Amino acid sequence: MAANQGGRTRRRLSTEERREQLLAVGARLFSESPYDDVWIERVAEIAGVSRGLLYHYFPAKRDFFAAVVERESERMLRMTAAVPGLPVREQLAAGLDAYLEYVAAHADGYRAFHRADASGDEAVRRVYRRALAAQERQILAALAADPEFGPAFAERPGVRLAVRGWLAFTTAVCLEWLRGPDPTREQVRDLCARALLGALAR
C-alpha cells in the first residue's frame, strides 16, 4: 500500500474493484448526461486514474457504456429472479419490491441503463435490447411455469407484446418516481402490479 501526503494509507484496488469503481463513475455520468456529452477523460479524472488505464479496461467509450448497461441488467435480473414453484400472483408484489429496491439503491445505474437506447451507438443499443429481451424472457418463463397461466398462455403472441408493453410502462413509472417524493414505493408497486395483471387478463 502507498501512503498519501496526509500520512494515511491508500489501498491498491484489485482488478475487479477498479473495474467496479469505473463502472460506478460511468453510471453516474451517463445518468446525468447524454452519451455524446460523456468524456472518457472525465471518467478517468473522477476515478483518479490515467486515461490509459481506463482504456486498458475498456477499449472504447462504446465498450465502457455497454459494460455499464450489462452490469445494471445483470443486477436487475438477479434481484427479480422468479421463485420456482411460487405462483406469479403471489410473487409479483415481492418481485416488484425487489425491483423498486434496486431502482432506489442504484438510481444512477438505472437511469444510465435506460439512456442506452438513445445513445446513437448501434452496438450499445444492441446490448440494451438484449437486456430488455432477457427481462421479457424471465417474465414469460415465470408465466409458463405457473399452473394458472402455463406454457400455452405464455407463448401467445399477444402475451409477449403485453409483457413488453408492461416493461416500458414500468420503466416510465420508475423514472418518474425517481424525480420526486411522490408517489410512495408501495403505490408504485401496486400500480405496476395492477398494470401487469390487467394486461394479462383473459
ZIRA-V789854 format. One line per field, one symbol per residue. ss: DSSP state (@ for helix, = for strand, . for the rest). psi: psi as a letter, one per 40 degrees, with the letter a starting at -180 (. if undefined). burial: + if it has 24 or more other C-alpha atoms within 12 Angstrom, else -. A space follows every 10 residues. Layout:
ss->???
psi->???
burial->???
//
This chain:
ss->.==.....== ....@@@@@@ @@@@@@@@@@ @@..@@@..@ @@@@@@@... @@@@@@@... @@@@@@@@@@ @@@@@@@@@. .......@@@ @@@@@@@@@@ @@@@@.@@@@ @@@@@@@@.. .@@@@@@@@@ @@@@@@@@@@ @@@@@....@ @@@@..@@@@ @@@@@@@@@@ @@@@@@@... ....@@@@@@ @@@@@@@@@@ ..
psi->iiiadeeiih hhiidddddd dddddddddd ddiideehhd ddddddefii dddddddhdi dddddddddd ddddddddde hihhehiddd eddddddddd dddddfdddd dddeeddede hddddddddd dddddddddd ddddehddci ddddehdddd dddddddddd dddddddeei eiiidddddd ddddddddde h.
burial->---------- --------+- ++++++++++ +--++--+++ +-++--+-+- ---+--++-- ++++++++++ +++++++-++ ++-----++- ++++++++++ ++++-+++++ +++++++-+- ---++-+++- ++-+++++++ ++++++--+- --++----++ -+++-++--+ +-+++-++-- ----+--+++ +++-++---+ --
//
